[in-house]
Every structure is written in structure tokens, then in C-alpha cells.
Amino acid sequence: CYVTWLGRLEEVKRPLFLLNSLEGFKSGKDIKIIINIVGNGSFQSKVKEKTSILNDYFKKLNIDIEVRYLGFYSRKEVFHLIASTDIYVCSSSSEAFCTTALEFLINPYCRLLLPDIKSLKNIYACDRTIFFNRNDKKQFFDNLNLLIDRYIVEKNPNLDKNYPKKFEELSLEKCAQNYLDLYLSKINK
């Protein structure tokens, strides 16, 4: 299960909120969980340090979770990241539109975990999104756990033989068209 946080590594985006919440894992799941942190900014050294601490913590508890700091990604690399992400998380304390969330909705199998900011709730309220109280680390962690559990159920081939395969390739043209379709559907509500 691939979980992705993508954004500027700045205080308002709160990458450490996500990383600190991961200490809530006390045991593993039935799958490997990879948490990708993508971006750069003034919190870069803090994110790298926390990533290392978390990976040591998970190894010590024998939990199959890996936290990866991937650094800055180009637009082309972001499309591949979107295509492989199962859960996108945003931990910002403030957002106007969060176009990153819209980009992740291009992947029809990606779930979103977003803060309960009014503008985001107005735009992204759908069956693929869970909102959390942006001041409640436990609720964030519980909702992330819920999305991971849903992923496990949905991906279990014994439960649903007709579950569609995840698309493997996302072209720039397909991404742009899906982005435009989603954007138009949101402004035409």
C-alpha cells in the first residue's frame, strides 16, 4: 500500500504532523506499507531526521512500514507517483483549493485523507475522501488506518474477483484530460 504526502516542506503544510502521527502504529498490517514524502523546503532536514527515526522504530517493532523521503519531483515524475499512490494525505493547516488533491483524484483507485478545511470539504467531498479534524493527530491516524484497512479489503483477490486492475501507466495527455474533466465537474456543480 503506497501512501503519499506531496507538497512544500513548510510549517503551514505540516509534514511533521503526518510523520508524528505514524508513531501510533504499534503493530503491522497484512501488507507492506510504504509512505512517500515528496517535496522540498525549510523543513527538509527535520523530515529526513524524523524519517530515519520512524524507520528505526518500525524495524525495532518488526512492523512492515517504510517511510521514504524522496525529495523534489519533476512534473513528469509526479505523474508516475500519482499512478502508483493508493492513499494521498494532506496535513496542511490551511488550504484554498489544494490542486494536489485534485491531481491525485485522477487516479481512480486513490483515496484521499484531507484536513477539515471548509474549502476542501466543499470541493472534495466524495466517497474517496475522508476528512479529519486538522488539530487532532489521533483522528488523523485512525482515519489513515481506516483507509489502509479499506485498501487491504479492496485489493484482496479472494474477496472480489472483478476488482479492476490498477492502471500501470499514466500519460501526460490522459492526466491532462482527466484533470480538465475533474476541474470542470467541480466548477460546474
C-alpha positions as CSV (number, residue, x, y, z in Angstrom):
1,C,0.0,0.0,0.0
2,Y,1.5,3.3,-1.1
3,V,0.7,6.4,0.9
4,T,1.9,9.7,-0.4
5,W,2.4,13.2,1.1
6,L,3.4,15.7,-1.6
7,G,4.0,19.4,-1.1
8,R,6.3,22.1,0.2
9,L,8.1,21.1,3.4
10,E,7.0,24.2,5.3
11,E,5.3,24.8,8.6
12,V,1.8,25.5,7.1
13,K,1.9,22.2,5.2
14,R,2.8,20.3,8.4
15,P,4.7,17.3,7.1
16,L,5.8,16.6,10.7
17,F,2.1,16.2,11.7
18,L,1.9,13.2,9.4
19,L,5.2,11.8,10.5
20,N,4.5,12.2,14.2
21,S,1.1,10.5,13.8
22,L,2.8,7.4,12.4
23,E,4.1,6.6,15.9
24,G,0.6,5.4,16.5
25,F,1.4,2.1,14.7
26,K,2.2,-0.5,17.4
27,S,1.8,-3.5,15.1
28,G,1.8,-4.2,11.4
29,K,-0.8,-5.0,8.8
30,D,-1.0,-7.9,6.5
31,I,0.7,-5.9,3.8
32,K,3.8,-3.7,3.4
33,I,3.1,0.0,3.7
34,I,5.3,2.5,2.0
35,I,4.9,6.1,3.0
36,N,6.4,8.5,0.5
37,I,7.2,12.1,1.4
38,V,7.8,14.3,-1.6
39,G,8.9,17.9,-1.7
40,N,11.5,20.3,-0.5
41,G,11.6,23.4,1.7
42,S,12.8,24.7,5.1
43,F,11.6,21.5,7.0
44,Q,13.7,19.2,4.8
45,S,16.3,18.3,7.4
46,K,13.6,17.8,10.1
47,V,11.7,15.5,7.7
48,K,14.8,13.5,6.9
49,E,15.7,13.1,10.6
50,K,12.1,12.0,11.5
51,T,12.0,9.6,8.6
52,S,15.1,7.9,9.9
53,I,13.8,7.7,13.5
54,L,10.5,6.2,12.3
55,N,12.2,3.5,10.1
56,D,14.3,2.5,13.2
57,Y,11.1,2.4,15.3
58,F,9.3,0.2,12.8
59,K,12.3,-2.2,12.5
60,K,12.5,-2.5,16.2
61,L,8.8,-3.4,16.4
62,N,9.1,-5.6,13.3
63,I,6.4,-3.6,11.5
64,D,6.4,-3.8,7.7
65,I,6.2,0.0,7.2
66,E,8.9,2.0,5.4
67,V,8.9,5.8,5.3
68,R,10.8,7.3,2.3
69,Y,11.8,10.9,1.9
70,L,12.0,11.2,-1.9
71,G,12.9,14.9,-2.2
72,F,11.7,17.1,-5.0
73,Y,9.9,15.6,-8.0
74,S,9.6,17.0,-11.5
75,R,6.1,17.2,-13.1
76,K,6.8,14.1,-15.2
77,E,7.9,12.2,-12.0
78,V,4.7,13.3,-10.2
79,F,2.5,11.7,-12.8
80,H,4.1,8.3,-12.1
81,L,3.8,8.9,-8.4
82,I,0.1,9.7,-8.8
83,A,-0.4,6.5,-10.8
84,S,1.2,4.4,-8.1
85,T,-0.4,6.0,-5.0
86,D,-3.2,4.3,-3.1
87,I,-3.7,6.9,-0.4
88,Y,-2.9,10.6,-0.7
89,V,-2.6,12.5,2.5
90,C,-2.7,16.3,3.1
91,S,-1.9,17.6,6.5
92,S,-2.0,21.4,5.9
93,S,-3.3,23.7,8.5
94,S,-4.6,26.0,5.7
95,E,-5.6,25.5,2.1
96,A,-7.5,27.4,-0.5
97,F,-8.0,24.8,-3.2
98,C,-5.3,22.1,-2.9
99,T,-4.8,21.3,-6.5
100,T,-2.5,18.5,-5.5
101,A,-5.6,16.6,-4.2
102,L,-7.4,17.2,-7.5
103,E,-4.3,15.7,-9.3
104,F,-4.5,12.6,-7.1
105,L,-8.2,12.2,-7.9
106,I,-7.0,11.5,-11.5
107,N,-6.1,8.0,-10.2
108,P,-9.5,6.3,-9.9
109,Y,-8.2,4.0,-7.2
110,C,-6.6,6.6,-4.9
111,R,-8.3,7.6,-1.7
112,L,-7.7,11.0,-0.1
113,L,-7.2,11.9,3.6
114,L,-7.7,15.7,3.9
115,P,-8.0,18.2,6.7
116,D,-11.5,19.5,7.5
117,I,-10.9,22.9,5.9
118,K,-14.2,24.3,4.6
119,S,-13.0,25.0,1.1
120,L,-11.6,21.4,0.8
121,K,-14.9,19.9,2.1
122,N,-16.8,21.9,-0.5
123,I,-14.6,20.7,-3.3
124,Y,-13.5,17.2,-2.4
125,A,-16.5,15.6,-0.6
126,C,-16.9,12.3,-2.3
127,D,-16.8,8.5,-1.5
128,R,-13.0,8.5,-2.0
129,T,-12.3,11.2,0.6
130,I,-12.1,11.1,4.4
131,F,-11.7,14.4,6.3
132,F,-10.1,14.7,9.7
133,N,-10.0,17.5,12.4
134,R,-6.8,19.3,11.4
135,N,-5.9,19.7,15.1
136,D,-6.4,16.0,16.1
137,K,-3.4,13.8,15.4
138,K,-5.3,10.7,16.7
139,Q,-8.2,11.2,14.4
140,F,-5.8,11.6,11.5
141,F,-4.0,8.4,12.4
142,D,-7.3,6.5,12.9
143,N,-8.6,7.7,9.5
144,L,-5.3,6.7,7.8
145,N,-5.6,3.3,9.4
146,L,-9.2,3.0,8.1
147,L,-8.1,3.9,4.6
148,I,-5.3,1.3,4.8
149,D,-7.8,-1.3,6.0
150,R,-10.1,-0.5,3.1
151,Y,-7.2,-0.9,0.7
152,I,-6.5,-4.3,2.1
153,V,-10.1,-5.4,1.7
154,E,-10.4,-4.0,-1.8
155,K,-7.1,-5.5,-3.0
156,N,-7.7,-8.9,-1.6
157,P,-8.3,-11.1,-4.7
158,N,-10.3,-13.6,-2.7
159,L,-12.9,-11.0,-1.8
160,D,-13.7,-9.6,-5.3
161,K,-12.5,-11.3,-8.5
162,N,-13.9,-8.4,-10.5
163,Y,-11.9,-5.6,-8.8
164,P,-10.3,-3.6,-11.6
165,K,-6.6,-3.7,-12.1
166,K,-4.7,-0.5,-11.2
167,F,-3.6,1.3,-14.3
168,E,0.1,1.0,-14.8
169,E,0.8,3.9,-17.0
170,L,-0.4,7.5,-16.9
171,S,0.4,9.6,-19.9
172,L,0.6,13.3,-19.9
173,E,-2.3,13.5,-22.3
174,K,-4.5,11.2,-20.1
175,C,-3.6,13.1,-17.0
176,A,-4.3,16.5,-18.6
177,Q,-7.7,15.3,-19.8
178,N,-8.7,13.7,-16.5
179,Y,-7.5,16.9,-14.7
180,L,-9.7,19.0,-17.0
181,D,-12.7,16.7,-16.7
182,L,-12.4,16.8,-12.9
183,Y,-11.8,20.5,-12.8
184,L,-14.9,21.2,-15.0
185,S,-17.0,18.9,-12.9
186,K,-16.1,20.8,-9.8
187,I,-16.7,24.3,-11.1
188,N,-20.0,23.2,-12.8
189,K,-21.6,22.0,-9.6
